[in-house]
């Protein structure tokens, strides 16, 4: 699901990759000092100024990227997105070629019937 900021585009990412990495690292480092991972996430999110849910998503993605959690890694997701884009472009090109072929076939048939 894509969020819309009213411009028809995804909202910009306000946190740099460095901030994200640091926040995730802090969660993993301070997790034992809290009763649950969620408690560590809430504490650190408050300190860096993001929502706990945002930080939880960063932590889960980092866990997938390092193999600690099953699921699609960031690299796999980027590759899948690229392949889906290429697939859409190829389908459009095939549709254009199909229509052009039908048009030329009709024109050729028209020429022979005259």
NORJOPE-V580220 format. One record per residue. RES is the residue in one small letter. SS is DSSP state (H for helix, E for strand, - for the rest). PHI is phi as a letter, one per 40 degrees, with the letter a starting at -180 (999 if undefined). OMEGA is omega in degrees with one decimal (NA if undefined). Layout:
# NORJOPE-V580220
res=RES ss=SS phi=PHI omega=OMEGA
res=RES ss=SS phi=PHI omega=OMEGA
This chain:
# NORJOPE-V580220
res=x ss=- phi=999 omega=-178.3
res=x ss=- phi=b omega=176.2
res=x ss=- phi=c omega=-178.4
res=x ss=- phi=b omega=179.7
res=x ss=- phi=c omega=178.6
res=x ss=- phi=g omega=179.5
res=x ss=- phi=b omega=-177.2
res=x ss=- phi=g omega=179.5
res=x ss=- phi=b omega=173.3
res=x ss=- phi=c omega=177.0
res=x ss=- phi=c omega=178.7
res=x ss=- phi=c omega=-179.4
res=x ss=- phi=c omega=-174.4
res=x ss=- phi=c omega=-176.6
res=x ss=- phi=b omega=179.9
res=x ss=- phi=c omega=176.6
res=x ss=H phi=d omega=179.7
res=x ss=H phi=c omega=179.1
res=x ss=H phi=c omega=179.0
res=x ss=H phi=c omega=-179.2
res=x ss=H phi=c omega=179.7
res=x ss=H phi=c omega=-179.5
res=x ss=H phi=c omega=179.1
res=x ss=H phi=c omega=178.8
res=x ss=H phi=c omega=178.6
res=x ss=H phi=c omega=178.4
res=x ss=H phi=d omega=-178.2
res=x ss=H phi=c omega=180.0
res=x ss=H phi=c omega=-174.1
res=x ss=H phi=b omega=-176.8
res=x ss=H phi=d omega=-178.2
res=x ss=H phi=c omega=179.9
res=x ss=H phi=c omega=-179.2
res=x ss=- phi=b omega=-178.6
res=x ss=- phi=c omega=180.0
res=x ss=- phi=a omega=175.8
res=x ss=H phi=c omega=179.9
res=x ss=H phi=c omega=178.3
res=x ss=H phi=c omega=177.4
res=x ss=H phi=c omega=179.4
res=x ss=H phi=c omega=-179.7
res=x ss=H phi=c omega=-177.9
res=x ss=H phi=c omega=-176.8
res=x ss=H phi=c omega=178.7
res=x ss=H phi=d omega=179.2
res=x ss=H phi=c omega=-177.3
res=x ss=H phi=c omega=-177.7
res=x ss=H phi=c omega=174.3
res=x ss=- phi=g omega=174.1
res=x ss=- phi=b omega=178.2
res=x ss=- phi=c omega=178.7
res=x ss=H phi=c omega=179.8
res=x ss=H phi=c omega=177.6
res=x ss=H phi=c omega=179.6
res=x ss=H phi=c omega=178.1
res=x ss=H phi=c omega=178.6
res=x ss=H phi=c omega=177.5
res=x ss=H phi=c omega=-179.1
res=x ss=H phi=c omega=180.0
res=x ss=H phi=c omega=179.5
res=x ss=H phi=c omega=177.5
res=x ss=H phi=c omega=177.8
res=x ss=H phi=c omega=176.4
res=x ss=H phi=c omega=-178.5
res=x ss=H phi=c omega=-179.0
res=x ss=- phi=c omega=177.5
res=x ss=- phi=g omega=179.4
res=x ss=- phi=c omega=-177.4
res=x ss=- phi=a omega=178.4
res=x ss=- phi=c omega=177.6
res=x ss=- phi=h omega=-176.8
res=x ss=- phi=c omega=178.5
res=x ss=- phi=c omega=179.0
res=x ss=H phi=c omega=179.5
res=x ss=H phi=c omega=178.9
res=x ss=H phi=c omega=179.7
res=x ss=H phi=c omega=177.9
res=x ss=H phi=c omega=179.0
res=x ss=H phi=c omega=178.7
res=x ss=H phi=c omega=178.2
res=x ss=H phi=c omega=179.3
res=x ss=H phi=c omega=179.9
res=x ss=H phi=c omega=177.9
res=x ss=H phi=c omega=177.9
res=x ss=H phi=c omega=178.2
res=x ss=H phi=c omega=179.5
res=x ss=H phi=c omega=177.3
res=x ss=H phi=c omega=-180.0
res=x ss=H phi=c omega=179.2
res=x ss=H phi=c omega=177.2
res=x ss=H phi=c omega=177.4
res=x ss=H phi=c omega=179.7
res=x ss=H phi=c omega=178.6
res=x ss=H phi=c omega=179.3
res=x ss=H phi=c omega=177.6
res=x ss=H phi=c omega=179.6
res=x ss=H phi=c omega=178.5
res=x ss=H phi=c omega=179.9
res=x ss=H phi=c omega=178.8
res=x ss=H phi=c omega=179.1
res=x ss=H phi=c omega=178.5
res=x ss=H phi=c omega=179.1
res=x ss=H phi=c omega=179.3
res=x ss=H phi=c omega=178.4
res=x ss=H phi=c omega=178.5
res=x ss=H phi=c omega=179.7
res=x ss=H phi=c omega=178.7
res=x ss=H phi=c omega=178.6
res=x ss=H phi=c omega=178.4
res=x ss=H phi=c omega=-178.8
res=x ss=H phi=c omega=-178.9
res=x ss=H phi=c omega=-177.3
res=x ss=H phi=c omega=-178.9
res=x ss=- phi=c omega=NA
